[in-house]
């Protein structure tokens, strides 16, 4: 296969390359700026549909050229042009993450007129779910009245580098299909840009729960953790994990707990009884997980502690 155009496109971004074994090419790494070309990229797609790349100095790495372009913050139009020359299997994955955009019909609540009947209706609905006016601003909460996401509240999520990585779209009316979310990979960390990985982390099911909890909470968008989130928690310096899943997900909560216990983390199971955090509200949830001081937690009377025998 001819990789001339792909190689040329990468050299326009990274500078001159040096041919290595097979279709591997070495570049100077933009992440650590080492004086030698230590960033190796495999232009040939492997059997898993991937083009692995890695810097042998700073160990920054990924499995696709899509992920490399994403980390380099290449504009989506330029990235899409480059990915035309990547063997089939990578460009689709890139679109799933980097080309996500908020609906063009989105209206932000923080900008809504105080006399808007619909905006006030949505605000009142969210107040009942534990939101505050500050939350509308902090999380860029909005809504759509038309288009694909018409009749839905939009809450975006941003990565650690403040790039949009997902959003949820929930109806503010009584409807059978409550959620209509973008059809892209959920292997992300929702609200990642707000997480302090040096402090105790609270895992909850939904975005509304995380906002109601108001402290270092990560919604897992269901009852399973993404691989990206698991790896991030395991590698973080924080030792304390609070698992606050709904009562009907108790078995899953135990499974998640055991997983982190095996890596030496301390796990606290939060007994939510018959309500989720967004229904309980901030004050009631705080009674279960009481902060002694910023980032330091003690056992609430209904928090169960489980610790492994790992030394």
C-alpha positions as CSV (number, residue, x, y, z in Angstrom):
1,X,0.0,0.0,0.0
2,X,1.2,3.5,-0.8
3,X,1.5,5.6,2.4
4,X,3.0,8.7,0.6
5,X,0.0,11.0,1.3
6,X,-0.5,9.9,4.8
7,X,3.2,10.2,5.6
8,X,3.4,13.6,4.0
9,X,0.4,14.8,6.0
10,X,2.0,13.7,9.3
11,X,5.3,15.3,8.3
12,X,3.5,18.6,7.7
13,X,2.4,18.5,11.4
14,X,5.3,16.7,13.1
15,X,8.3,17.5,10.8
16,X,10.7,15.2,9.1
17,X,10.3,11.5,9.7
18,X,12.9,8.7,9.7
19,X,12.0,5.2,8.3
20,X,12.2,2.4,10.8
21,X,11.3,-1.3,10.5
22,X,8.5,-2.1,8.1
23,X,6.0,0.8,8.0
24,X,7.1,2.4,11.3
25,X,8.3,6.0,11.0
26,X,10.0,8.0,13.8
27,X,9.3,11.7,14.5
28,X,10.4,14.2,17.0
29,X,7.9,14.0,19.9
30,X,5.8,17.1,20.3
31,X,4.8,15.9,23.8
32,X,8.2,15.8,25.4
33,X,10.3,17.6,22.8
34,X,13.1,15.1,23.1
35,X,16.1,16.0,20.9
36,X,16.0,12.6,19.1
37,X,13.1,11.2,17.0
38,X,11.5,8.9,19.5
39,X,7.8,9.1,18.5
40,X,7.2,6.0,16.4
41,X,4.0,5.7,14.3
42,X,3.0,2.6,12.5
43,X,1.4,3.7,9.2
44,X,0.2,0.1,8.4
45,X,-3.1,-0.9,9.9
46,X,-2.8,-4.1,12.0
47,X,-5.4,-6.9,12.3
48,X,-7.3,-5.0,15.0
49,X,-7.7,-2.0,12.7
50,X,-5.2,0.0,14.6
51,X,-2.1,2.1,13.9
52,X,-0.2,2.0,17.2
53,X,2.1,4.9,18.1
54,X,4.3,5.6,21.1
55,X,7.1,7.9,22.3
56,X,9.8,5.8,23.8
57,X,10.9,8.6,26.1
58,X,7.7,10.2,27.6
59,X,5.6,7.0,27.0
60,X,2.8,9.0,25.4
61,X,1.0,6.5,23.2
62,X,-2.2,5.5,21.4
63,X,-3.7,2.9,19.2
64,X,-4.9,4.9,16.3
65,X,-3.8,7.9,14.2
66,X,-7.2,9.3,15.1
67,X,-6.1,9.4,18.8
68,X,-2.8,11.0,17.9
69,X,-4.5,13.8,15.9
70,X,-6.9,14.2,18.8
71,X,-4.1,14.7,21.4
72,X,-2.4,17.1,19.0
73,X,-5.6,19.1,18.9
74,X,-5.7,19.1,15.1
75,X,-8.8,20.9,13.8
76,X,-11.5,18.4,12.8
77,X,-11.6,19.4,9.2
78,X,-7.9,19.0,8.8
79,X,-8.0,15.7,10.7
80,X,-10.8,14.4,8.5
81,X,-8.7,15.1,5.4
82,X,-5.7,13.3,6.9
83,X,-7.8,10.3,7.9
84,X,-8.8,9.8,4.3
85,X,-5.4,8.3,3.7
86,X,-5.5,6.0,6.7
87,X,-6.4,2.4,5.9
88,X,-10.1,1.8,6.7
89,X,-11.0,1.3,10.3
90,X,-9.5,4.4,12.0
91,X,-11.4,7.4,10.5
92,X,-14.7,6.1,11.8
93,X,-13.4,6.0,15.4
94,X,-12.0,9.5,15.1
95,X,-15.3,10.9,14.1
96,X,-16.9,9.2,17.1
97,X,-14.8,11.3,19.4
98,X,-13.4,14.5,17.8
99,X,-16.2,15.5,15.4
100,X,-18.9,15.5,18.1
101,X,-20.5,18.9,18.2
102,X,-23.3,20.4,20.3
103,X,-26.6,20.8,18.5
104,X,-26.7,24.0,16.5
105,X,-30.2,24.7,18.0
106,X,-28.8,24.7,21.6
107,X,-30.0,27.5,23.8
108,X,-28.1,28.0,27.1
109,X,-30.2,28.5,30.2
110,X,-27.7,31.1,31.5
111,X,-28.5,33.3,28.5
112,X,-32.3,32.7,28.6
113,X,-34.7,35.6,29.2
114,X,-36.2,35.7,32.7
115,X,-39.6,36.0,31.0
116,X,-39.2,32.9,28.8
117,X,-42.0,30.5,29.8
118,X,-40.2,27.4,28.5
119,X,-36.8,28.3,30.0
120,X,-38.4,28.9,33.4
121,X,-40.3,25.6,33.1
122,X,-37.0,23.7,32.4
123,X,-35.3,25.5,35.2
124,X,-38.0,24.6,37.7
125,X,-37.8,21.0,36.6
126,X,-34.0,21.0,37.1
127,X,-34.3,22.8,40.5
128,X,-36.4,19.8,41.6
129,X,-33.6,17.5,40.5
130,X,-31.0,19.3,42.7
131,X,-29.7,21.9,40.2
132,X,-28.8,25.5,41.1
133,X,-28.4,28.6,39.0
134,X,-24.7,28.2,39.5
135,X,-24.9,24.7,37.9
136,X,-26.6,26.1,34.8
137,X,-23.5,28.3,34.3
138,X,-20.8,25.8,35.4
139,X,-22.1,22.9,33.3
140,X,-23.3,25.0,30.3
141,X,-26.8,23.5,30.6
142,X,-29.1,24.2,27.7
143,X,-32.0,23.0,25.8
144,X,-33.3,22.5,22.2
145,X,-36.8,23.4,20.9
146,X,-36.2,22.0,17.4
147,X,-34.0,19.8,15.4
148,X,-32.8,16.2,16.3
149,X,-32.7,17.0,20.0
150,X,-35.9,19.2,20.1
151,X,-37.7,19.0,23.5
152,X,-34.6,17.9,25.3
153,X,-32.2,19.3,28.0
154,X,-28.6,19.2,26.8
155,X,-25.7,18.8,29.3
156,X,-22.2,18.6,27.7
157,X,-19.1,17.0,29.0
158,X,-15.5,18.0,28.4
159,X,-12.2,16.2,28.6
160,X,-9.3,17.0,30.8
161,X,-8.1,19.3,27.9
162,X,-11.5,21.0,27.8
163,X,-12.6,19.4,24.5
164,X,-16.1,18.3,24.1
165,X,-16.2,14.5,24.5
166,X,-19.9,13.8,24.9
167,X,-23.3,15.2,25.9
168,X,-26.5,13.9,27.2
169,X,-29.9,14.9,25.8
170,X,-32.8,14.3,28.2
171,X,-36.5,15.1,27.6
172,X,-38.1,17.7,29.8
173,X,-41.5,16.2,29.0
174,X,-43.0,12.9,30.0
175,X,-41.8,10.6,27.2
176,X,-41.0,7.0,26.8
177,X,-37.5,7.6,25.4
178,X,-36.0,9.8,28.1
179,X,-32.6,10.0,26.6
180,X,-31.4,10.5,23.0
181,X,-27.6,10.7,23.2
182,X,-25.1,10.9,20.4
183,X,-24.2,7.6,18.8
184,X,-20.5,7.6,19.6
185,X,-18.2,5.7,21.9
186,X,-18.8,6.1,25.7
187,X,-15.2,5.2,26.4
188,X,-14.7,8.7,27.9
189,X,-14.8,10.2,31.4
190,X,-17.8,12.4,31.8
191,X,-17.1,15.8,33.4
192,X,-13.4,14.9,33.3
193,X,-12.4,18.6,33.3
194,X,-13.9,19.0,36.8
195,X,-12.3,16.0,38.5
196,X,-9.5,16.3,41.0
197,X,-7.7,12.9,40.8
198,X,-5.9,13.6,44.1
199,X,-9.2,13.7,46.1
200,X,-11.8,11.0,46.9
201,X,-13.9,10.1,43.9
202,X,-17.6,9.4,43.9
203,X,-19.0,7.1,41.2
204,X,-22.7,7.5,40.4
205,X,-25.0,6.4,37.6
206,X,-26.2,9.5,35.8
207,X,-25.3,13.1,35.0
208,X,-28.1,14.4,37.1
209,X,-26.8,12.4,40.1
210,X,-23.3,13.8,39.6
211,X,-24.5,17.4,39.5
212,X,-26.7,16.9,42.6
213,X,-23.7,15.4,44.5
214,X,-21.6,18.5,43.7
215,X,-18.2,17.1,44.7
216,X,-15.8,15.2,42.5
217,X,-18.6,12.9,41.2
218,X,-18.2,11.0,37.9
219,X,-21.4,9.7,36.2
220,X,-20.7,6.3,34.6
221,X,-23.7,6.7,32.2
222,X,-25.3,3.4,33.3
223,X,-24.0,0.6,35.5
224,X,-20.7,-0.2,33.8
225,X,-17.4,1.7,33.9
226,X,-15.5,2.7,30.7
227,X,-12.0,1.3,30.2
228,X,-10.6,4.8,30.2
229,X,-12.2,5.6,33.5
230,X,-11.0,2.4,35.1
231,X,-7.4,3.0,34.0
232,X,-7.5,6.6,35.2
233,X,-8.8,5.7,38.7
234,X,-6.3,2.9,39.1
235,X,-3.3,5.1,38.1
236,X,-4.5,8.1,40.2
237,X,-2.8,8.8,43.6
238,X,-6.2,8.9,45.3
239,X,-7.0,5.9,47.5
240,X,-10.7,6.4,48.3
241,X,-13.6,5.5,46.0
242,X,-17.2,6.0,46.9
243,X,-19.6,3.9,44.9
244,X,-23.1,5.4,44.9
245,X,-25.2,3.4,42.4
246,X,-28.9,2.9,42.7
247,X,-30.3,0.2,44.8
248,X,-31.2,-2.0,41.8
249,X,-27.5,-2.0,40.8
250,X,-26.2,-3.3,44.1
251,X,-24.6,-6.4,42.5
252,X,-22.8,-4.1,40.0
253,X,-21.7,-1.8,42.8
254,X,-20.1,-4.8,44.5
255,X,-18.4,-5.9,41.3
256,X,-17.0,-2.4,40.8
257,X,-15.8,-2.4,44.5
258,X,-14.0,-5.7,44.2
259,X,-12.3,-4.5,41.1
260,X,-10.8,-1.5,42.8
261,X,-10.1,-3.3,46.0
262,X,-7.8,-5.7,44.0
263,X,-5.7,-2.6,43.1
264,X,-5.3,-1.5,46.7
265,X,-8.0,1.2,46.7
266,X,-10.3,1.8,49.6
267,X,-14.0,1.4,48.6
268,X,-17.0,2.9,50.4
269,X,-20.4,1.7,49.4
270,X,-23.1,4.4,49.8
271,X,-26.5,3.0,50.8
272,X,-29.0,5.0,48.8
273,X,-32.0,3.0,50.0
274,X,-34.8,3.8,47.6
275,X,-33.7,7.1,46.0
276,X,-30.9,8.1,43.7
277,X,-28.7,11.1,44.5
278,X,-30.6,13.5,42.2
279,X,-33.8,12.6,44.0
280,X,-32.2,12.8,47.5
281,X,-30.6,16.2,46.8
282,X,-27.3,17.6,48.0
283,X,-28.1,17.9,51.7
284,X,-29.5,14.4,52.1
285,X,-26.6,12.9,50.2
286,X,-24.2,14.8,52.3
287,X,-25.5,13.1,55.4
288,X,-24.3,9.8,53.9
289,X,-20.8,11.1,52.9
290,X,-19.8,13.8,55.3
291,X,-16.8,16.0,54.5
292,X,-14.5,16.8,57.5
293,X,-12.6,19.3,55.4
294,X,-11.9,20.0,51.8
295,X,-11.2,16.6,50.1
296,X,-11.3,14.7,53.4
297,X,-14.2,12.3,54.1
298,X,-15.4,10.3,57.1
299,X,-17.9,7.5,57.2
300,X,-21.5,8.5,57.1
301,X,-23.8,6.4,59.3
302,X,-25.0,4.5,56.1
303,X,-21.7,4.2,54.4
304,X,-20.3,0.7,54.4
305,X,-16.6,0.2,54.3
306,X,-14.9,-2.7,52.5
307,X,-11.2,-3.1,52.3
308,X,-9.1,-5.8,50.7
309,X,-6.3,-7.7,52.3
310,X,-3.9,-6.3,49.9
311,X,-0.8,-5.0,51.7
